[in-house]
Amino acid sequence: MDILKEILISNNLITAFVFVGITVFIAYSLSERLTNGKFHGSAIAIILGLVLAYMAGVITNGQNGVADFAVLSGVGILGGSMLRDFAIVATAYGARLSDLKASGFAGMFSLITGVVLSFSLGAIIAVLFGYDDPISITTIGAGSVTFVVGPVTGSAIGASSEVIALSIAVGLVKSILVMTVTPIVAKKIGLDNPRSAIVFGGLMGTNSGVAAGLAAVDPKLVPYGAMTATFYTALGCLIVPSVLFILIDLLF
């Protein structure tokens, strides 16, 4: 066991990939067996991750979730800012302006409206909970755009680590809600064709949430929703720490 432990620690990043892979496998298995795929595996995986992080914090009295265990220290690298920023760049490179133009005015309008509306709601909630400085309000508002835009914005404008963590939590809650609620309301809102999926992706924006939610409705709709959702994070990272932060700074 000591030899195995030493191998796992010395190859901590590979161990982290295996650990995450097993967690995702369990999540998708639970999704299929318990909900027949209605409650998407991605949502269950996020919930499992949060539960495991909480349990690890209670056991180790640490602040890095499961990464506080030496064997799983690679999870801290896998979930750290380096790979997060890599994911952002990869998302941006995967997006094509021609694809966005192909979605028409509805796609572009929903994209801009979605970012501004999500940010505004997050900023209002931040103010209601007692935050009155522009940096904190902007960072929490950015988190409500997506859990990627939150930390990117917070790092850019100098937010505290606590506020950045809160912005990530807000984004995760949004992602889980989109995943789980989409199949329930799809028929009521007419989410059954490519055009509505494009608009939906632009309004919601959280790529993982939109993709998982649409997959539960109709897998054929996923590429259309993901097309505008892909631009959502990039647009948020562009305008939230700049234009929207300046507006919040003027107001507060």
N, C-alpha and C positions, 0 to 999 in steps of 0.2 A: 504493500500500500504506500509506503514511503517513496518507493521508486516511481510508482504511478503518479503520486502527488507532485513529485519533482518534475516529471515530464510535463504534466498539465500546466504547472506554473511557468516553466521555462518556455512553453509554447502557448502563452496565455491568450493570444489573439485567435489562434486556431480553436482553442478550447471555447472561447466566447462564441465563435461561429457555430460550433457544435451545440452549445447550450441554447442559443437562440433558435437554431434549427429544430431541436427537440421540442422547445416551447411552442413554436409555430405548428409543428406536427400534431402535438396534443390539442392545440386550440382548434385546428381544422377538423380533427377527429371528433371533438366535442360538438362542433358546429353541425357536422353531418349526422351524428348519432342522436343528439338531443333535440336539435331544432330543424333537422332536415335541410340545413343550409340557409334557413331564413335569417338566423342571427349569424352574421358573417364571421368567419374564422379570424379575420384581422382584428375585429372588435374584441373578440375573446382573448386574442394574443396580447393586446394592449392591456386589458384588464388583468390578465395573469402577470404581466410584467410589473404593473403597479402593485399588485398584491405581494409578489416576491420581493420587490424593492422595500415595501413596508416591513415585511417579516424580517428581512436582512437587517434593516435599521434597528428593529427591536432587539434582535439577537446580538448584534455587534456593537450597538450604541454608536454607529457610525453615521455618515452623511452621504455616502456614495452608493447606497443600495447594495445589490449583490456584489458590486465591485469591491466592497470591503472585505469579502472573503478572498484570500490570496489566490485560490484556485480559479476564481472567476474575475480576477483583476483585469483581464482583457476586455471585459464588458465595458469598463470605463473608457477604453480606447475606442471600441466599436461604437459606443454611443457618444463619443466626445465631439468637440467642435471641429476637428480636422475632417473626419468622415462626414459630419453634417454639412460643412461647407463644400466638400466634394460632391455630395448629393445635390446641392443647390446648383453647382456649376454643371453637373451632368444633366439636370432637369432643363436648365437654360439652353444647353447645346442640343437637347432633344426636341426643342420647340422650333417650329418654322413659322415665320411671319406669313408665308403664303397660305399655311393651313388656317391661321387665324382669319385671314382675309376671306378664305373660302367659307367660313362660318357666317359671314355676312354681318350686317349692322347689328342684328340681335346678339350675336356672339360677343362682339366688341363692346357693345353697350352693357351687357350683363356682366362682363368682366370688370369694367370700371366701376359699375354700380355695386357689384359684390364686394370689392375691396373697400370702397369708401363706406358702405353700409356696415360691414362687419367691424371695421375700425371704429366707426362712430358709436356703435352699440357697446363695444369693449371699453372705449374711453368713458362713456356715460356710466357704465357699471363701476369703473375705477373711481370716478368722482363720487358716486353714491357710497362707496366703501371708504371714503375719507382721504383718498389720494388727491393732493392739490398741486404737486409739482409737475411741470411739463414732461420731464423725462420719464417718470413713473407712469403717467397717464398714457403717453405715447407707446411705451413698451407693452403695457397690458392691452392697449387697443390693438397693437401689432400682433399680439398673441392670439387675439380673437380672429385675426385674418387667417393665420395658420401657425402651428407650433414651430415652424421653421422661421417665419418672418419675425416672430417675437424675439428670440435670442439674437438674431442678426441685427435687428433694430436696437435692442438693448446694448449690445456690444458697441455699436456704432456711435450711440449718443451718450454712453457712459452710465448706464443704469446699474444699480446694485445687483449682486448675484441673487438676492432674495426676490427682487422684482422680476428678474429674468426667469427664475424658476417658476414664478407665478404665471408668467406669460405662456410658458410651455404647458403648464397645467390647463390653462384656459383653452389653448389650442387642442390639447388632447381630448378634453371634454367635448369640444365642437366636433372633432373627428369621429368620436364614438357615437355622438348623437346623429350625425349625418349617416353613418353606417347603419345604425339600427332603425332610425325613423323612416328613411327613404323607402324601404319595401312596404311600409305600412301606409304611407300617404301617396304612393306612386299613382294609383288609379284616380284618386281624388283630384290631383293636380295635373292630370293628363300627361304623366311622364311615361310615354309609351312609344315615342318616335324619336328619330335622330335629332330633329330640330329642338325639341323640348329638352333632350339630353344635353345638347350644346349650351343652351341657356342655363340649365340647372348646374352644369359644371362651372360656368362663369359666375353664377351667384354664390354657390357654396364654396368653391375654390379648393377646399382641402382634398388634395389628390387621392390620398389613401381612402378617405371617407367616401368620396364620390365614386371611385372605382369599385369599392366594396359594396356600396349601396346599390349601384346600378347592376352589378353582377348578380345581386340577389333578385333584382327585378327582371332583367333580361340581359344576359352576357353580350348580346349584339350591340347594346347601347353604350357599353363601356368605352370604346375608342372615341366616341363623339363627346361624351362628358369629360373624358380625360384630356381631350385636345384643348379645351378652354381652361380646365383646371390646371394644366401644365403651365400655362402662362400666368396663372393667378399668383403663384409664389414668386415668380420672377418680377412681376409688376409690383407686388407688395414690397419686396426687398428694395425696389427702386424708389417708389414714391413715399413710403411710410417714414423712413428716416430722414427724408428731405422735405418734400412739399407738406405732408401732413404734420410733421414735427414742427415746422415753421408756423403753421396755422395754430397748433395747440399752444406753442410758445407765445404767440400774440394774444391768445385768449386768456392764458393763465400766467 
